[in-house]
Amino acid sequence: MNNYDFFRTKHYSIANIISNDFIYSDDLISLIKDSELKEFIINKYNLNKSIKIEIEKIDIIFEQIKLYTNHFELIRLNVKENDAKTLIEFNKEKNKNDYYFLIGEGADEDGLVHENIKAAAIYDSLNLFYKNRSLSQYVKSLNKEGKKNRLLDDLNRSWENYFENNPNDIKTKKFRLLKNNENYYLKSINTDFYKEYGISESFVFTALELFKIKTNKPETKFIISSIYLSESKIDLIITLDKKIPLENFGFIKPSISIRNEDQGNTSLGVYNTLEFISNSSNNNKIYLYPKKDDDKIRYTKIANHTINKDNLANLFSSISDLFEHIDNFKTDYHFYKTTTNHDELRHKIAERILSGNSVFKDIKELRDLFSKDKSGHIENLSALLNICQKAELLDMDFDLKFKLRYLISNVLLYNKNDF
């Protein structure tokens, strides 16, 4: 993979990969780079001696996380605003013009000064740099026509003059950079309070909490049924082997989603999900996301990247609690009501997919699935669930897949077509 492949969130199928189904704790915690956090984890989970952690496919997932974690070196620089500017330049890796940051000088957390770094803008870094100046959209527009990129030079000079005349307005920001060989990428711009809780931290805590559940309740069985991964993003869906049948349609299994987006001002969390599996479609799945708090039940636990180590551990300790919510499965979820008009539900999904400004407008296969011309009149729940399962199988960008899952969930569970 080239460097930009690591920035794109991809789905990884592990169903047919041969696995040892275990890993040793010493190898697992080697993913943690921060020595204080590593010591905290060792003490919390009594890992002074390496133990064998047995979870299905865990060694396969470990190797994938290790690949992503070790590919880049992370550099955190304190940079004054007047020591950074942007330019548009040809990007050989992408074979097109793109945005770069020129960082004249910045000091890392050991006090070492780094000078004259040119870093490609990735993720939302361009917006984070300009949003306080209300210039994000203007700057992004300058790369659309070759002649306009010179306007960025004029903009840089105007800010240089401004900072020269107003030195008290200069702020210091935390630039989080990725380095591979001699290539630099600006991942995000944050404050000193932002902590490096990335994909490896999420995976390590999740694995240890799952192992704790299995140790306390040896009869417990679960699998990691879905994995999306990038250098900065992880989404694991872990499904418990506990079925609630839905008449002849199939059954619901409890599952949880572990998510972390380690860029910008984003969050990490543990989410209760429902995995529906049909009796009649080769075990194809639909992931449903309850989001309403019913009877004081919390379906999610979310935190930001500024929490301390204890609160981080508490976040992942909620995994076992969220698994238990399957006992509160609501038979009055809208798709399961006897009075439901199932073609009306298809139409609600189609409204958001087929509209002219839909985020899904370029995915023809998805539009065909839910359009009345292609799907016909949906007379029963089985037919509706069948097309929803086919939609889940479509290969698409993770952010779009995530929005599609929420759209389908809200229509089926709550008869609302938002996401």
Protein Blocks (a to p, Z undefined) as FASTA:
>chain_A
ZZklmmpccdddfklgccehiacfklmmmmpmblklmmmmmmmnopmbccddddehklmm
mmmmmmmmmmpccddddddfklgccdddddfklopacdddddfbacdfkopacehiacdd
ehjlmmmmmmmnopmmmmmmmmmpmklmmmmmmmmmmmmmmmmmmmmlpccdddddddeh
jbccdfbdcdfklccddfklmmmmmmmmmmmmmmmmmmbccddfbdcddfkbccdddddd
ddddehjlbccddddddddddehjbddddddddddddfklgoiacddddfbdgehiafbd
cddfkbcfklmmmmmmmmmmmmmmmmmocfkbfklpfkbcfklmmmmmmmmmmpmklckl
mmmklmmmmpmklnopafbfklmmmmmmmmmmpccdfklmmmmmmmmmmmmmnopacZZ
